[in-house]
Amino acid sequence: MNILIVDDESLQRNLLAGFLAKQGYTAIEAASGEEALHRFMADAVGLVLLDHRMPGMGGDEVLERMKTINPLVPVIMITAYGAVDTAVRAMQLGADDFLEKPVDLELLLTRIRAIEERFYIADDAARVEEAIDVEALPVRLIAGSPAMRQVLSLALRAAPSPWTVLIQGETGTGKELIARLVHLLSPRREEPFVALNCAAVPEGLFESELFGHEKGAFTGAVNRRRGVMEQAHGGTLMLDEVGELPLAVQAKLLRSLQEQTICRVGGEQPIPVDVRIVAATNRNLKQMAADGDFREDLYFRLNVIKIEIPPLRRRKEEIPELIRFFLAKLDSRAVLDDQALQQLTKYHFPGNVRELEHILQRTVTLARSPRIGLRDLPPEIRDYRGPVAEGDLVNRLAEIERQLLIEALERHQWVQTKAAADLGISERVLRYKMERLEIVKRK
């Protein structure tokens, strides 16, 4: 990546350029605002390190002009120590971050790599949306949050490999959607995608469902039947709610995966199968393995590539677009007013995306007018006032902390210095918490 260093002090430029070169980056130097704009136009710049206080054209003006030319280029403003007002102004003009002098080089490298990773993930997400036929997915793919773009990035990188994928996430987050996405992005896309809901199979029929059976293998087996592993030959088999597999069946599944063969119930001859497994669960398989409720060797066999889907409460910026999609799917002319939309966005959605869809179905059906207001929403949403106390203590505290941070940021129009002062913490602590809790400003 080309990094433009703008600073009137040659010593500072040389220090930063030397450090960045050792890290594998190409440094482009500019000693003034005018030279910076010239280099910015002439070279492919991926990131700008911009000193605020320079003779002639200052950092604010350079930043404003650069953002006019290319609003997407990330800029890190370098300010004098303690110049809080300067930093606030820079962020309002479009700076992505700021550092104080003297620059902490390790902190600078951390910020640069975080920006690089955001670029990679955004590029991967765009490639996913270009590569797939949306009609092949059960619902529209909406990934407007950093957390979901990370999921798309992982799916894109995992898809070409033959390795097993384990998708973890709460009920209603869209695990089957991501499983189908992995299949559609893989070399197996033209072959079958078969899904088996392990939670819906009676215990006595698991072997038959997985491996099939021969005629007369048991009472009621009047014909030979292929199991899902045979049906998915050459393609992808999704084992949904894989944590519900009985231990005895787990052992047989593990052997089939290792030997790439199956044996139908009542049969004698092994049958070769070529199938890619995508397992999904809302349970903690690692803990289940530790407790003896899931085979540890099968857990390791399934957990080659893990994709965790965040709950809807961690990607609330997607709620307005999801609402538009579901209303269009219902072929409804209904419109939510600002109060109703705000209350839905505030709600914690224990049932995730599926719950949102069902809420809209009920609300649209029962509303007396196409304009849906607060009074039309179900009581549990209309009366909701704050984060729910659910899950273990760590998750509960994290969700409460996230809500408090978002509320403080919204009170101060997302000016981080003011929000940090309101919360009684430093801005650096606020930034760290925002990154950890994946808080981004809603568009």
C-alpha positions in Angstrom: 0.0 0.0 0.0 1.2 3.5 -0.8 1.2 5.8 2.2 1.5 9.6 1.7 3.3 11.3 4.6 2.6 15.0 4.7 4.8 17.0 7.2 6.9 20.1 6.8 9.5 18.6 9.2 12.0 16.5 7.3 13.1 14.6 10.4 9.5 13.5 11.1 9.0 12.5 7.5 12.2 10.5 7.4 11.3 8.8 10.7 7.9 7.7 9.5 9.1 6.8 6.0 11.9 4.6 7.3 9.6 2.8 9.7 6.9 2.2 7.1 9.4 0.9 4.6 10.6 -1.7 7.1 7.0 -2.8 7.4 6.7 -3.4 3.7 4.8 -0.2 2.8 5.8 2.4 0.1 6.2 5.9 1.6 5.5 9.0 -0.6 6.7 12.2 1.1 5.3 15.7 0.8 6.7 18.8 2.6 3.7 21.1 2.2 0.0 21.0 1.6 0.4 22.1 -2.0 2.9 19.3 -2.7 0.7 16.8 -0.9 -2.3 17.6 -3.2 -0.1 17.3 -6.2 1.3 13.8 -5.1 -2.3 12.8 -4.1 -3.5 13.4 -7.6 -0.4 11.9 -9.3 0.0 8.6 -7.3 -2.3 5.8 -6.1 -2.5 6.7 -2.5 -4.1 4.2 -0.1 -3.6 6.1 3.1 -2.6 9.7 4.2 -0.7 10.6 7.3 -1.3 14.3 7.6 0.3 16.8 9.9 -2.2 19.4 11.1 0.0 22.4 11.7 2.1 23.4 8.6 3.0 26.7 7.1 0.9 27.9 4.2 -1.9 25.4 3.6 -2.8 23.8 6.9 -3.9 20.2 7.6 -7.6 21.1 7.8 -7.6 22.6 4.3 -5.6 19.7 2.8 -7.9 17.2 4.4 -11.0 19.0 3.1 -9.6 19.1 -0.5 -8.5 15.5 -0.4 -11.9 14.3 0.8 -13.5 16.4 -2.1 -11.2 14.6 -4.6 -11.7 11.1 -3.0 -14.0 10.8 0.0 -13.0 7.1 0.5 -9.3 7.6 1.1 -8.5 7.1 4.8 -6.6 9.9 6.5 -4.9 9.8 9.9 -4.4 13.4 11.2 -1.3 13.9 13.3 -1.8 16.6 15.9 0.1 18.3 18.7 -0.1 16.7 22.1 -3.3 17.5 23.9 -4.9 19.4 20.9 -8.3 17.9 21.5 -10.2 20.7 19.7 -8.0 20.1 16.6 -8.7 16.4 16.7 -12.5 17.0 16.9 -12.4 19.4 13.9 -10.3 16.9 11.9 -12.8 14.1 12.6 -15.7 16.3 11.6 -13.9 17.1 8.3 -13.6 13.4 7.6 -10.4 12.2 9.2 -10.6 8.5 10.0 -8.3 8.7 13.0 -5.8 10.9 14.7 -2.5 10.4 16.6 -0.7 12.8 18.9 2.9 13.8 18.6 5.3 12.2 19.3 3.9 9.4 17.2 3.8 6.0 18.9 5.1 3.9 16.0 3.6 0.6 17.2 0.2 2.3 17.7 0.5 3.8 14.2 1.2 0.3 12.8 -1.9 -1.1 14.6 -4.1 1.6 13.1 -2.7 1.1 9.6 -3.3 -2.6 9.7 -6.8 -2.1 11.0 -7.5 0.2 8.1 -6.0 -2.3 5.7 -8.2 -5.1 7.1 -11.3 -2.9 6.7 -10.3 -2.5 3.0 -9.8 -6.2 2.5 -13.1 -7.1 4.1 -15.0 -4.4 2.2 -13.5 -5.6 -1.1 -14.3 -9.3 -0.2 -17.9 -8.3 0.6 -18.2 -6.5 -2.8 -16.8 -9.5 -4.6 -19.4 -11.8 -2.9 -22.3 -9.6 -4.0 -21.0 -9.5 -7.6 -20.2 -13.2 -7.7 -23.5 -14.7 -6.6 -26.9 -15.0 -8.2 -29.2 -13.5 -5.5 -32.1 -15.6 -6.7 -30.3 -18.7 -5.6 -30.4 -17.6 -2.0 -33.4 -18.1 0.2 -33.5 -14.5 1.3 -31.7 -11.3 0.3 -28.1 -11.0 1.5 -27.9 -7.8 3.6 -24.5 -7.0 5.1 -24.4 -3.3 6.0 -22.4 -3.8 9.2 -18.7 -4.4 9.7 -19.5 -7.7 11.6 -21.5 -9.1 8.6 -19.0 -7.9 6.1 -16.4 -9.9 8.0 -18.7 -12.9 7.7 -18.9 -12.5 3.9 -15.1 -12.1 3.8 -14.6 -15.4 5.7 -17.2 -17.2 3.4 -15.4 -15.9 0.3 -12.0 -17.1 1.5 -13.3 -20.5 2.8 -15.4 -21.4 -0.2 -12.7 -22.5 -2.7 -11.2 -24.9 -0.2 -12.4 -28.5 0.5 -12.3 -28.1 4.2 -15.2 -28.5 6.6 -16.9 -25.2 7.7 -18.5 -24.8 11.2 -21.1 -22.0 11.3 -22.0 -20.8 14.8 -24.7 -18.3 15.7 -27.9 -17.8 17.6 -31.2 -19.1 16.3 -32.6 -16.9 13.5 -29.2 -15.2 12.5 -29.1 -16.8 9.0 -26.8 -19.8 9.3 -28.4 -21.6 6.3 -28.0 -18.5 4.2 -24.3 -18.4 4.9 -24.0 -22.2 4.3 -25.7 -21.7 0.9 -23.4 -18.8 0.2 -20.3 -20.9 0.9 -21.7 -23.5 -1.6 -22.5 -21.0 -4.3 -19.0 -19.5 -4.0 -17.3 -22.9 -4.2 -16.2 -25.0 -7.2 -19.2 -27.3 -6.2 -21.8 -24.6 -7.0 -23.3 -26.7 -9.9 -23.7 -29.7 -7.7 -26.4 -30.4 -5.1 -26.8 -28.5 -1.9 -28.6 -30.7 0.6 -29.6 -29.5 4.1 -30.4 -31.8 7.0 -32.0 -30.4 10.2 -30.6 -32.7 12.8 -33.0 -31.4 15.4 -36.0 -32.6 13.4 -34.8 -36.2 12.9 -36.1 -38.9 15.3 -33.2 -40.6 17.0 -33.9 -44.0 15.5 -33.9 -42.7 11.9 -30.6 -40.8 12.0 -28.5 -43.5 10.3 -31.1 -43.9 7.5 -31.3 -40.1 7.0 -27.5 -39.8 6.7 -26.5 -43.0 5.0 -29.7 -44.4 3.4 -31.1 -47.9 3.7 -31.6 -51.0 1.7 -35.0 -52.5 1.0 -36.1 -54.6 3.9 -33.4 -53.2 6.3 -36.1 -52.6 8.9 -39.9 -52.5 9.3 -41.3 -50.0 6.8 -38.2 -50.0 4.5 -40.2 -51.1 1.4 -37.7 -49.6 -1.0 -34.0 -48.7 -1.2 -33.4 -45.1 -0.2 -30.4 -42.8 -0.6 -29.3 -40.8 2.4 -28.4 -37.2 2.4 -24.7 -37.9 2.1 -25.4 -39.8 -1.2 -27.8 -37.1 -2.4 -25.1 -34.5 -1.9 -22.4 -36.4 -3.7 -20.2 -33.9 -5.5 -21.8 -31.0 -3.7 -22.3 -29.7 -0.2 -24.1 -31.2 2.8 -25.3 -28.8 5.5 -25.8 -30.5 8.9 -28.0 -27.9 10.6 -28.1 -28.1 14.5 -25.3 -30.6 14.4 -25.1 -30.6 18.2 -28.3 -32.7 18.2 -26.6 -35.7 16.6 -26.7 -38.7 19.0 -23.2 -39.9 20.2 -23.6 -43.3 18.4 -24.3 -41.6 15.1 -21.4 -39.1 15.6 -18.9 -42.0 15.6 -20.3 -43.4 12.3 -20.4 -39.9 10.7 -16.8 -39.4 11.7 -15.7 -42.6 10.2 -17.6 -41.8 6.9 -15.9 -38.4 6.7 -12.5 -39.9 7.3 -12.9 -42.7 4.8 -15.1 -40.8 2.4 -17.4 -43.8 2.2 -20.8 -44.7 3.5 -22.7 -48.0 4.1 -26.4 -48.0 3.8 -28.4 -49.4 6.7 -28.8 -53.1 5.9 -26.1 -52.9 3.2 -22.7 -54.6 3.0 -20.8 -52.7 0.3 -19.1 -49.4 1.1 -20.2 -46.6 -1.3 -17.7 -43.8 -2.1 -19.0 -40.3 -1.5 -17.4 -36.9 -2.3 -19.2 -34.3 -0.2 -18.2 -31.1 1.5 -19.6 -30.7 5.0 -20.9 -27.4 6.3 -22.1 -27.8 9.9 -24.2 -25.3 11.8 -25.2 -24.9 15.4 -26.4 -22.5 18.0 -24.7 -24.5 20.8 -21.2 -24.4 22.1 -19.7 -27.6 20.7 -16.4 -27.0 22.4 -18.1 -27.0 25.8 -20.3 -29.9 24.8 -17.1 -31.9 23.9 -15.6 -31.0 27.3 -18.8 -32.2 29.0 -18.8 -35.5 27.1 -22.0 -34.6 25.1 -20.2 -34.3 21.8 -17.3 -36.3 20.4 -14.1 -34.3 20.7 -12.6 -35.9 17.5 -15.7 -35.0 15.5 -15.7 -31.5 16.9 -12.1 -31.0 15.6 -13.0 -32.6 12.3 -15.9 -30.1 11.8 -14.1 -27.1 13.2 -11.5 -26.6 10.5 -12.9 -23.2 9.4 -15.2 -21.4 11.8 -17.6 -18.6 10.8 -19.5 -16.9 13.6 -22.6 -15.0 12.7 -23.3 -12.0 15.0 -26.7 -11.6 16.5 -28.9 -8.8 15.1 -28.4 -6.7 18.3 -24.8 -6.4 17.2 -25.6 -5.2 13.7 -28.5 -2.8 14.3 -27.5 -0.6 11.4 -28.9 -3.3 9.1 -32.4 -3.1 10.6 -33.8 -0.3 8.4 -32.7 -2.2 5.2 -34.0 -5.5 6.5 -37.4 -3.8 7.2 -37.5 -2.5 3.7 -36.7 -5.9 2.3 -39.3 -7.8 4.4 -42.0 -5.2 3.6 -41.3 -5.6 -0.1 -41.4 -9.4 0.3 -44.8 -9.0 1.9 -45.8 -6.9 -1.1 -47.0 -4.3 1.4 -47.4 -0.6 1.0 -46.9 -0.1 4.7 -44.5 2.6 5.9 -43.0 2.8 9.4 -42.9 6.3 11.0 -39.8 7.5 12.7 -41.0 6.5 16.2 -41.8 3.0 15.2 -38.5 2.6 13.3 -36.5 4.0 16.3 -38.2 1.6 18.7 -37.6 -1.4 16.5 -33.9 -0.4 16.2 -33.7 -0.1 20.0 -35.2 -3.6 20.6 -32.7 -6.4 21.3 -34.3 -9.1 19.1 -33.6 -12.4 21.0 -35.0 -14.2 17.9 -32.7 -12.2 15.5 -33.6 -11.7 11.9 -36.3 -14.3 11.9 -38.0 -12.6 14.8 -37.9 -9.2 12.9 -39.6 -10.8 9.9 -42.4 -12.4 12.0 -42.9 -9.1 13.9 -43.4 -7.2 10.6 -45.8 -10.0 9.3 -47.9 -9.6 12.4 -47.8 -5.8 12.5 -48.6 -5.3 8.8 -51.5 -7.8 9.1 -53.1 -6.2 12.2 -52.4 -2.5 11.5 -55.4 -0.4 10.6 -53.5 2.0 8.4 -50.6 1.6 5.9 -48.7 4.1 8.1 -47.4 2.1 11.0 -46.7 4.0 14.3 -45.5 3.1 17.7 -49.0 1.9 18.9 -49.1 -0.7 16.1 -46.0 -2.5 17.3 -46.4 -5.6 19.6 -46.4 -4.7 23.4 -43.0 -6.4 24.0 -41.4 -4.0 21.5 -43.5 -0.9 22.2 -42.7 -1.1 25.9 -39.1 -2.0 25.6 -36.8 0.4 27.4 -33.3 -1.0 27.5 -30.9 -4.0 27.0 -32.2 -7.3 28.1 -30.4 -9.2 30.9 -29.8 -12.5 29.0 -26.9 -14.9 28.6 -23.8 -15.2 30.8 -22.6 -12.2 32.9 -19.8 -11.3 30.4 -22.2 -11.0 27.5 -24.8 -9.2 29.5 -22.4 -6.6 30.7 -20.9 -6.2 27.2 -24.4 -5.5 25.8 -25.2 -3.0 28.5 -21.9 -1.3 27.9 -22.5 -1.2 24.2 -25.9 0.4 24.6 -24.5 3.1 27.0 -21.7 4.0 24.6 -24.1 4.2 21.6 -26.4 6.5 23.6 -23.6 8.8 24.6 -22.3 9.0 21.0 -25.8 9.8 19.7 -26.3 12.5 22.3 -23.1 14.2 21.1 -23.6 13.6 17.3 -20.9 11.0 17.4 -18.2 13.5 18.4 -16.0 11.0 20.3 -14.2 13.5 22.6 -17.5 14.8 24.0 -19.0 11.3 24.4 -15.8 10.2 26.2 -16.0 13.2 28.6 -19.7 12.5 29.2 -18.9 8.9 30.1 -15.9 9.9 32.3 -13.3 8.0 30.2 -10.5 9.0 27.9 -11.0 9.1 24.2 -8.5 6.4 23.6 -10.5 4.1 26.0 -13.7 5.0 24.1 -12.0 4.1 20.8 -10.8 0.8 22.2 -14.2 -0.1 23.4 -15.9 0.9 20.1 -13.5 -1.4 18.2 -14.0 -4.2 20.7 -17.8 -3.9 20.7 -17.9 -3.2 16.9 -19.7 0.1 17.2 -19.8 2.2 14.0 -21.7 5.3 13.2 -25.0 4.6 11.4 -25.3 6.1 8.0 
